[in-house]
Amino acid sequence: MSLAIVKKHQNAIRRAIRTRARLHGTAECPRLSVKRSLKHIYVQLINDEEGRTLASASDKDVEKKGTPLEVAKEVGILLGKKAETLGIKKAVFDRGSYRFHGRVAAVAEGAREIGLTI
């Protein structure tokens, strides 16, 4: 690997650590973590006190197909519905090393539509 690629990867890891250092999820207000790849998007509600995943969703669970932004918003809606059934009304948004833009922002928008406070 070239040095530039290694440096880019190290910077992404540092950004994620810096972001997560300020966030902490509980059972009442879990951490909504986003994982984005070139093809898919995954989201989880995580209780950091117990180290448990309370709910998860991905674009593989969504029937609706369309643009990546539309699918990401549907994933947020699906996770919001799962959180609603668990009685979760608030969450802390963990964007990881990603900018709050595009598919990451669409997930948050979809979760807010259902009534999840982020």
DSSP file (Angstrom, degrees, kcal/mol; ACC not computed):
  #  RESIDUE AA STRUCTURE BP1 BP2  ACC     N-H-->O    O-->H-N    N-H-->O    O-->H-N    TCO  KAPPA ALPHA  PHI   PSI    X-CA   Y-CA   Z-CA
    1    1 A M              0   0    0      0, 0.0     2,-0.1     0, 0.0     0, 0.0   0.000 360.0 360.0 360.0 146.4    0.0    0.0    0.0
    2    2 A S     >  -     0   0    0      1,-0.1     4,-1.8     4,-0.0     3,-0.2  -0.387 360.0-115.0 -76.3 159.7    1.2    3.5   -0.7
    3    3 A L  H  > S+     0   0    0      1,-0.2     4,-2.4     2,-0.2     5,-0.2   0.830 114.0  58.1 -64.2 -33.6    1.9    5.8    2.2
    4    4 A A  H  > S+     0   0    0      2,-0.2     4,-2.2     1,-0.2    -1,-0.2   0.892 106.4  48.0 -65.3 -39.9   -0.9    8.1    1.3
    5    5 A I  H  > S+     0   0    0     -3,-0.2     4,-2.2     2,-0.2    -2,-0.2   0.905 112.0  49.4 -68.2 -41.3   -3.5    5.4    1.6
    6    6 A V  H  X S+     0   0    0     -4,-1.8     4,-2.4     1,-0.2    -2,-0.2   0.921 111.8  48.9 -62.6 -44.2   -2.1    4.3    5.0
    7    7 A K  H  X S+     0   0    0     -4,-2.4     4,-2.3     1,-0.2    -2,-0.2   0.891 110.1  51.5 -63.2 -40.6   -2.1    7.9    6.2
    8    8 A K  H  X S+     0   0    0     -4,-2.2     4,-1.9     2,-0.2    -1,-0.2   0.904 111.2  47.7 -62.9 -42.3   -5.8    8.3    5.1
    9    9 A H  H  X S+     0   0    0     -4,-2.2     4,-2.1     2,-0.2    -2,-0.2   0.903 111.4  50.2 -66.3 -42.1   -6.8    5.1    6.9
   10   10 A Q  H  X S+     0   0    0     -4,-2.4     4,-2.3     1,-0.2    -2,-0.2   0.892 109.5  51.3 -63.6 -39.7   -5.0    6.2   10.1
   11   11 A N  H  X S+     0   0    0     -4,-2.3     4,-2.4     2,-0.2    -1,-0.2   0.884 108.3  51.8 -64.6 -38.7   -6.7    9.6   10.0
   12   12 A A  H  X S+     0   0    0     -4,-1.9     4,-2.2     2,-0.2    -2,-0.2   0.905 109.9  49.0 -64.3 -41.5  -10.1    7.9    9.6
   13   13 A I  H  X S+     0   0    0     -4,-2.1     4,-2.3     2,-0.2    -2,-0.2   0.913 111.1  50.0 -64.2 -42.3   -9.4    5.8   12.7
   14   14 A R  H  X S+     0   0    0     -4,-2.3     4,-2.6     1,-0.2    -2,-0.2   0.902 109.6  51.1 -62.6 -41.4   -8.3    8.8   14.7
   15   15 A R  H  X S+     0   0    0     -4,-2.4     4,-2.4     2,-0.2    -1,-0.2   0.918 110.5  49.0 -61.7 -43.3  -11.5   10.7   13.7
   16   16 A A  H  X S+     0   0    0     -4,-2.2     4,-2.6     2,-0.2    -2,-0.2   0.912 112.3  47.5 -63.9 -43.0  -13.7    7.8   14.8
   17   17 A I  H  X S+     0   0    0     -4,-2.3     4,-1.6     2,-0.2    -1,-0.2   0.917 112.6  49.3 -63.8 -43.2  -11.9    7.5   18.1
   18   18 A R  H  X S+     0   0    0     -4,-2.6     4,-0.6     2,-0.2    -2,-0.2   0.888 113.5  46.8 -63.2 -39.9  -12.1   11.3   18.7
   19   19 A T  H >< S+     0   0    0     -4,-2.4     3,-0.9     1,-0.2     4,-0.4   0.926 114.0  46.4 -67.5 -45.3  -15.9   11.2   17.8
   20   20 A R  H >< S+     0   0    0     -4,-2.6     3,-0.6     1,-0.2    -1,-0.2   0.708  98.4  70.7 -74.2 -19.6  -16.6    8.2   20.0
   21   21 A A  H 3< S+     0   0    0     -4,-1.6    -1,-0.2     1,-0.2    -2,-0.2   0.810 103.0  44.1 -65.4 -28.3  -14.6    9.6   23.0
   22   22 A R  T << S+     0   0    0     -3,-0.9     2,-0.3    -4,-0.6    -1,-0.2   0.553 105.3  76.9 -91.8  -9.2  -17.4   12.2   23.5
   23   23 A L    <   +     0   0    0     -3,-0.6     2,-0.3    -4,-0.4     8,-0.1  -0.799  48.6 171.5-109.4 145.3  -20.3    9.8   23.0
   24   24 A H        -     0   0    0     -2,-0.3     2,-0.3     5,-0.1    23,-0.0  -0.929  16.9-150.8-150.8 125.8  -21.7    7.3   25.5
   25   25 A G        -     0   0    0     -2,-0.3    23,-0.8     6,-0.1    24,-0.8  -0.751  12.4-174.7-100.2 144.3  -24.9    5.3   25.0
   26   26 A T        -     0   0    0      3,-1.8     5,-0.1    -2,-0.3    22,-0.1  -0.632  44.1 -94.8-120.6-177.7  -27.2    4.0   27.8
   27   27 A A  S    S+     0   0    0     -2,-0.2    -1,-0.0     1,-0.2    20,-0.0   0.878 126.7  40.7 -68.0 -36.8  -30.3    1.8   27.8
   28   28 A E  S    S+     0   0    0      1,-0.3    62,-0.7    60,-0.1    61,-0.5   0.839 132.5  23.5 -79.6 -33.8  -32.6    4.9   27.8
   29   29 A C  S    S-     0   0    0     60,-0.1    -3,-1.8    59,-0.1    -1,-0.3  -0.688  85.9-173.6-133.5  78.3  -30.5    6.8   25.3
   30   30 A P        -     0   0    0      0, 0.0    62,-2.7     0, 0.0     2,-0.5  -0.146  30.9 -99.2 -73.6 169.0  -28.4    4.4   23.2
   31   31 A R  E     -Ab  46  92A   0     15,-2.8    15,-2.8    60,-0.2     2,-0.9  -0.773  26.3-146.2 -88.7 126.5  -25.7    5.3   20.7
   32   32 A L  E     -Ab  45  93A   0     60,-3.5    62,-3.2    -2,-0.5     2,-0.4  -0.832  22.9-166.1 -95.1 102.8  -26.9    5.1   17.0
   33   33 A S  E     -Ab  44  94A   0     11,-2.4    11,-2.0    -2,-0.9     2,-0.4  -0.740   5.6-156.0 -97.4 136.7  -23.8    3.9   15.2
   34   34 A V  E     -A   43   0A   0     60,-1.6     2,-0.5    -2,-0.4     9,-0.2  -0.936   8.4-172.6-115.2 132.0  -23.5    4.1   11.4
   35   35 A K  E     -A   42   0A   0      7,-3.1     7,-3.1    -2,-0.4     2,-0.5  -0.993  11.2-170.8-121.3 123.8  -21.3    1.9    9.2
   36   36 A R  E     +A   41   0A   0     -2,-0.5     2,-0.2     5,-0.2     5,-0.2  -0.949   8.7 174.1-119.6 131.2  -21.1    2.9    5.6
   37   37 A S        -     0   0    0      3,-2.8    -2,-0.0    -2,-0.5     5,-0.0  -0.697  49.5 -97.1-119.1 180.0  -19.4    0.9    2.8
   38   38 A L  S    S+     0   0    0     -2,-0.2     3,-0.1     1,-0.2    -1,-0.0   0.825 122.4  24.7 -66.5 -28.7  -19.4    1.6   -0.9
   39   39 A K  S    S+     0   0    0      1,-0.1     2,-0.2    29,-0.0    -1,-0.2   0.781 124.5  28.8-106.1 -34.7  -22.3   -0.8   -1.4
   40   40 A H        -     0   0    0     18,-0.0    -3,-2.8     2,-0.0     2,-0.3  -0.741  55.6-146.1-128.1 169.4  -24.2   -1.0    1.9
   41   41 A I  E     -A   36   0A   0     -2,-0.2    18,-1.5    -5,-0.2     2,-0.4  -0.994  14.5-170.0-139.3 135.5  -25.1    0.9    5.0
   42   42 A Y  E     -AC  35  58A   0     -7,-3.1    -7,-3.1    -2,-0.3     2,-0.3  -0.962   1.6-172.9-126.7 140.3  -25.6   -0.6    8.5
   43   43 A V  E     -AC  34  57A   0     14,-2.8    14,-2.4    -2,-0.4     2,-0.3  -0.982   3.1-176.1-133.7 147.6  -26.9    1.1   11.6
   44   44 A Q  E     -AC  33  56A   0    -11,-2.0   -11,-2.4    -2,-0.3     2,-0.6  -0.987  25.0-138.4-140.1 148.2  -27.1   -0.1   15.2
   45   45 A L  E     -AC  32  55A   0     10,-3.0     9,-3.0    -2,-0.3    10,-1.1  -0.959  34.5-168.0-102.5 119.2  -28.5    1.1   18.5
   46   46 A I  E     -AC  31  53A   0    -15,-2.8   -15,-2.8    -2,-0.6     2,-0.8  -0.925  23.7-151.4-120.5 130.8  -25.8    0.2   21.1
   47   47 A N  E  >> - C   0  52A   0      5,-3.0     4,-1.6    -2,-0.4     5,-1.6  -0.882  13.5-169.6 -94.0 107.0  -26.0    0.3   24.9
   48   48 A D  T  45S+     0   0    0    -23,-0.8   -22,-0.2    -2,-0.8    -1,-0.1   0.726  78.7  65.3 -74.0 -22.0  -22.4    1.0   25.9
   49   49 A E  T  45S+     0   0    0    -24,-0.8    -1,-0.2     1,-0.2   -23,-0.1   0.900 119.9  21.9 -66.7 -39.4  -23.0    0.3   29.6
   50   50 A E  T  45S-     0   0    0     -3,-0.3    -2,-0.2     2,-0.1    -1,-0.2   0.573 103.0-124.0-101.3 -13.5  -23.7   -3.4   28.9
   51   51 A G  T  <5 +     0   0    0     -4,-1.6     2,-0.3     1,-0.3    -3,-0.2   0.844  64.2 139.5  71.4  33.9  -21.9   -3.6   25.5
   52   52 A R  E   < -C   47   0A   0     -5,-1.6    -5,-3.0     0, 0.0     2,-0.6  -0.849  55.8-130.3-114.7 146.7  -25.1   -4.8   23.9
   53   53 A T  E     -C   46   0A   0     -2,-0.3    -7,-0.3    -7,-0.2     3,-0.1  -0.858  20.5-173.2 -90.3 120.7  -26.7   -4.1   20.5
   54   54 A L  E     -     0   0A   0     -9,-3.0     2,-0.3    -2,-0.6    -1,-0.2   0.867  66.6  -7.9 -83.8 -39.2  -30.3   -3.3   21.2
   55   55 A A  E     -C   45   0A   0    -10,-1.1   -10,-3.0     2,-0.0     2,-0.3  -0.987  62.4-170.8-155.0 153.2  -31.5   -3.0   17.5
   56   56 A S  E     +C   44   0A   0     -2,-0.3     2,-0.3   -12,-0.2   -12,-0.2  -0.981   4.2 178.0-145.8 158.3  -29.9   -3.1   14.1
   57   57 A A  E     -C   43   0A   0    -14,-2.4   -14,-2.8    -2,-0.3     2,-0.3  -0.982   1.9-179.9-154.9 154.6  -30.9   -2.4   10.5
   58   58 A S  E >   -C   42   0A   0     -2,-0.3     3,-1.4   -16,-0.2     4,-0.4  -0.930  47.1 -97.9-148.0 172.6  -29.2   -2.4    7.1
   59   59 A D  T 3  S+     0   0    0    -18,-1.5     3,-0.4    -2,-0.3   -17,-0.1   0.659 118.0  69.3 -70.2 -13.0  -30.1   -1.8    3.5
   60   60 A K  T 3  S+     0   0    0    -19,-0.3    -1,-0.3     1,-0.2   -18,-0.1   0.746  96.9  52.7 -72.6 -22.9  -30.3   -5.6    3.1
   61   61 A D  S <  S+     0   0    0     -3,-1.4     2,-0.4     2,-0.0    -1,-0.2   0.591  92.5  90.3 -85.7 -12.4  -33.5   -5.5    5.3
   62   62 A V        -     0   0    0     -3,-0.4    13,-0.1    -4,-0.4     9,-0.0  -0.719  56.4-164.1 -93.6 131.4  -35.2   -2.9    3.2
   63   63 A E        +     0   0    0     -2,-0.4     2,-0.2     2,-0.0    -1,-0.1   0.829  66.6  91.7 -78.4 -33.1  -37.5   -3.9    0.3
   64   64 A K        -     0   0    0      7,-0.1     2,-0.4     6,-0.1    -2,-0.1  -0.438  59.7-167.1 -68.7 129.2  -37.5   -0.5   -1.3
   65   65 A K        +     0   0    0     -2,-0.2     2,-0.3     5,-0.0    -2,-0.0  -0.887  32.2 103.7-114.0 149.4  -34.8    0.0   -3.9
   66   66 A G  S    S-     0   0    0     -2,-0.4     0, 0.0     1,-0.0     0, 0.0  -0.886  71.3  -8.1 176.4-146.0  -33.8    3.3   -5.4
   67   67 A T     >  -     0   0    0     -2,-0.3     4,-2.3     1,-0.1     5,-0.2  -0.367  69.9-109.8 -71.0 157.0  -31.0    5.8   -5.0
   68   68 A P  H  > S+     0   0    0      0, 0.0     4,-2.3     0, 0.0     5,-0.2   0.841 119.4  54.6 -57.2 -33.5  -28.6    5.3   -2.2
   69   69 A L  H  > S+     0   0    0      2,-0.2     4,-2.1     1,-0.2     5,-0.1   0.913 108.4  47.7 -66.6 -42.3  -30.0    8.3   -0.3
   70   70 A E  H  > S+     0   0    0      2,-0.2     4,-2.0     1,-0.2    -1,-0.2   0.909 113.2  48.1 -64.4 -42.1  -33.5    6.9   -0.5
   71   71 A V  H  X S+     0   0    0     -4,-2.3     4,-2.0     2,-0.2    -2,-0.2   0.903 110.3  51.8 -66.1 -41.0  -32.4    3.5    0.7
   72   72 A A  H  X S+     0   0    0     -4,-2.3     4,-1.9    -5,-0.2    -1,-0.2   0.885 109.0  50.8 -63.2 -38.6  -30.4    5.1    3.6
   73   73 A K  H  X S+     0   0    0     -4,-2.1     4,-2.1     1,-0.2    -1,-0.2   0.898 108.9  51.4 -65.6 -39.4  -33.5    7.1    4.7
   74   74 A E  H  X S+     0   0    0     -4,-2.0     4,-2.6     2,-0.2    -2,-0.2   0.860 106.8  54.1 -64.5 -35.7  -35.5    3.9    4.6
   75   75 A V  H  X S+     0   0    0     -4,-2.0     4,-2.4     2,-0.2    -1,-0.2   0.911 108.5  49.3 -64.1 -41.7  -32.9    2.2    6.8
   76   76 A G  H  X S+     0   0    0     -4,-1.9     4,-2.2     2,-0.2    -2,-0.2   0.889 111.0  49.4 -62.6 -40.2  -33.2    5.1    9.3
   77   77 A I  H  X S+     0   0    0     -4,-2.1     4,-2.1     2,-0.2    -2,-0.2   0.916 110.6  50.5 -64.5 -43.3  -37.0    4.7    9.3
   78   78 A L  H  X S+     0   0    0     -4,-2.6     4,-2.0     1,-0.2    -2,-0.2   0.913 112.1  46.4 -61.8 -43.8  -36.7    0.9    9.8
   79   79 A L  H  X S+     0   0    0     -4,-2.4     4,-2.4     1,-0.2    -1,-0.2   0.880 109.8  55.0 -66.8 -36.8  -34.4    1.5   12.8
   80   80 A G  H  X S+     0   0    0     -4,-2.2     4,-2.0     2,-0.2    -2,-0.2   0.886 107.9  49.2 -61.6 -39.2  -36.7    4.1   14.2
   81   81 A K  H  X S+     0   0    0     -4,-2.1     4,-1.9     2,-0.2    -1,-0.2   0.900 110.8  49.6 -66.9 -40.8  -39.6    1.7   14.1
   82   82 A K  H  X S+     0   0    0     -4,-2.0     4,-1.3     1,-0.2    -2,-0.2   0.897 111.5  49.3 -64.1 -39.4  -37.5   -1.0   15.9
   83   83 A A  H  X>S+     0   0    0     -4,-2.4     5,-2.9     1,-0.2     4,-0.6   0.877 107.6  55.2 -65.8 -37.6  -36.5    1.6   18.5
   84   84 A E  H ><5S+     0   0    0     -4,-2.0     3,-0.9     1,-0.2    -1,-0.2   0.897 105.7  50.9 -62.8 -41.1  -40.2    2.6   19.0
   85   85 A T  H 3<5S+     0   0    0     -4,-1.9    -1,-0.2     1,-0.2    -2,-0.2   0.804 110.0  50.8 -67.6 -27.7  -41.1   -1.0   19.7
   86   86 A L  H 3<5S-     0   0    0     -4,-1.3    -1,-0.2    -5,-0.1    -2,-0.2   0.541 118.7-113.1 -83.9  -7.0  -38.4   -1.2   22.3
   87   87 A G  T <<5 +     0   0    0     -3,-0.9     2,-0.5    -4,-0.6    -3,-0.2   0.707  66.0 147.6  83.3  21.2  -39.6    2.1   23.9
   88   88 A I      < +     0   0    0     -5,-2.9    -1,-0.3     1,-0.1    -2,-0.1  -0.802  15.6 166.0 -93.6 125.4  -36.6    4.1   23.0
   89   89 A K        +     0   0    0     -2,-0.5    28,-3.0   -61,-0.5     2,-0.3   0.635  61.4  43.7-110.9 -21.3  -37.3    7.8   22.3
   90   90 A K  B     +d  117   0B   0    -62,-0.7     2,-0.3    26,-0.2    28,-0.2  -0.925  58.1 174.8-128.1 150.8  -33.8    9.3   22.3
   91   91 A A        -     0   0    0     26,-2.5     2,-0.5    -2,-0.3   -60,-0.2  -0.986  29.8-124.8-149.5 156.3  -30.5    8.3   20.8
   92   92 A V  E     -b   31   0A   0    -62,-2.7   -60,-3.5    -2,-0.3     2,-0.5  -0.917  32.8-129.5-102.1 124.6  -27.0    9.8   20.5
   93   93 A F  E     -b   32   0A   0     -2,-0.5     2,-0.7    25,-0.5   -60,-0.2  -0.637  20.4-168.2 -83.6 123.4  -25.8    9.9   16.9
   94   94 A D  E     +b   33   0A   0    -62,-3.2   -60,-1.6    -2,-0.5     3,-0.1  -0.911  11.0 175.6-111.7 103.2  -22.4    8.3   16.3
   95   95 A R    >   -     0   0    0     -2,-0.7     3,-1.8     1,-0.3     2,-0.2   0.555  24.4-158.7 -84.6  -8.0  -21.2    9.2   12.8
   96   96 A G  T 3   -     0   0    0      1,-0.3    -1,-0.3   -80,-0.2   -77,-0.1  -0.469  65.2 -24.0  67.3-130.9  -17.8    7.5   13.3
   97   97 A S  T 3  S+     0   0    0     -2,-0.2    -1,-0.3    -3,-0.1     2,-0.2   0.369 115.3 103.4 -94.9   4.8  -15.2    8.8   10.9
   98   98 A Y  S <  S-     0   0    0     -3,-1.8     2,-0.2   -64,-0.2    -3,-0.1  -0.577  75.1-114.3 -90.4 150.0  -17.8    9.9    8.3
   99   99 A R        -     0   0    0     -2,-0.2     2,-2.1     1,-0.1     5,-0.2  -0.508  34.0-107.5 -74.5 149.7  -19.0   13.4    7.7
  100  100 A F  S    S+     0   0    0     -2,-0.2     2,-0.3     4,-0.1    -1,-0.1  -0.556  86.4 102.4 -78.8  81.1  -22.6   14.2    8.5
  101  101 A H  S >  S-     0   0    0     -2,-2.1     3,-1.2     0, 0.0     4,-0.2  -0.983  71.0  -5.2-160.0 149.4  -23.6   14.4    4.9
  102  102 A G  T 3> S+     0   0    0     -2,-0.3     4,-2.0     1,-0.3     5,-0.1  -0.381 127.3   5.0  68.1-127.1  -25.3   12.3    2.2
  103  103 A R  H 3> S+     0   0    0      1,-0.2     4,-1.8     2,-0.2    -1,-0.3   0.837 131.7  55.0 -65.6 -34.3  -26.2    8.7    3.3
  104  104 A V  H <> S+     0   0    0     -3,-1.2     4,-1.5    -5,-0.2    -1,-0.2   0.924 111.4  44.1 -65.5 -43.8  -25.2    9.3    6.9
  105  105 A A  H  > S+     0   0    0     -4,-0.2     4,-2.3     1,-0.2    -2,-0.2   0.839 109.3  58.0 -68.2 -33.3  -27.4   12.3    7.2
  106  106 A A  H  X S+     0   0    0     -4,-2.0     4,-2.3     2,-0.2    -1,-0.2   0.860 102.8  53.5 -66.5 -35.5  -30.3   10.5    5.4
  107  107 A V  H  X S+     0   0    0     -4,-1.8     4,-2.2     2,-0.2    -1,-0.2   0.936 110.7  46.4 -62.4 -46.2  -30.2    7.8    8.1
  108  108 A A  H  X S+     0   0    0     -4,-1.5     4,-2.2     1,-0.2    -2,-0.2   0.895 111.6  51.8 -63.3 -40.5  -30.6   10.4   10.8
  109  109 A E  H  X S+     0   0    0     -4,-2.3     4,-1.7     1,-0.2    -1,-0.2   0.904 109.8  49.0 -63.1 -42.4  -33.4   12.1    8.9
  110  110 A G  H  X S+     0   0    0     -4,-2.3     4,-1.1     1,-0.2    -1,-0.2   0.892 111.3  49.1 -64.8 -40.4  -35.3    8.8    8.5
  111  111 A A  H  X>S+     0   0    0     -4,-2.2     5,-1.9     1,-0.2     4,-0.9   0.877 110.2  51.6 -66.9 -37.2  -34.9    8.0   12.2
  112  112 A R  H  <5S+     0   0    0     -4,-2.2     3,-0.4     1,-0.2    -1,-0.2   0.848 101.1  62.5 -67.3 -33.2  -36.2   11.5   13.1
  113  113 A E  H  <5S+     0   0    0     -4,-1.7    -1,-0.2     1,-0.2    -2,-0.2   0.876 102.6  49.8 -58.9 -38.3  -39.2   11.1   10.9
  114  114 A I  H  <5S-     0   0    0     -4,-1.1    -1,-0.2    -3,-0.2    -2,-0.2   0.753 129.5 -94.7 -74.4 -24.5  -40.4    8.2   13.0
  115  115 A G  T  <5S+     0   0    0     -4,-0.9     2,-0.5    -3,-0.4    -3,-0.2   0.455  74.6 143.3 124.2   4.9  -40.0   10.2   16.2
  116  116 A L      < -     0   0    0     -5,-1.9     2,-0.6    -8,-0.1    -1,-0.3  -0.647  45.9-136.4 -76.5 125.6  -36.6    9.3   17.4
  117  117 A T  B      d   90   0B   0    -28,-3.0   -26,-2.5    -2,-0.5    -1,-0.0  -0.741 360.0 360.0 -86.9 121.3  -34.9   12.3   19.0
  118  118 A I              0   0    0     -2,-0.6   -25,-0.5   -28,-0.2    -1,-0.2   0.353 360.0 360.0-116.3 360.0  -31.2   12.6   17.9
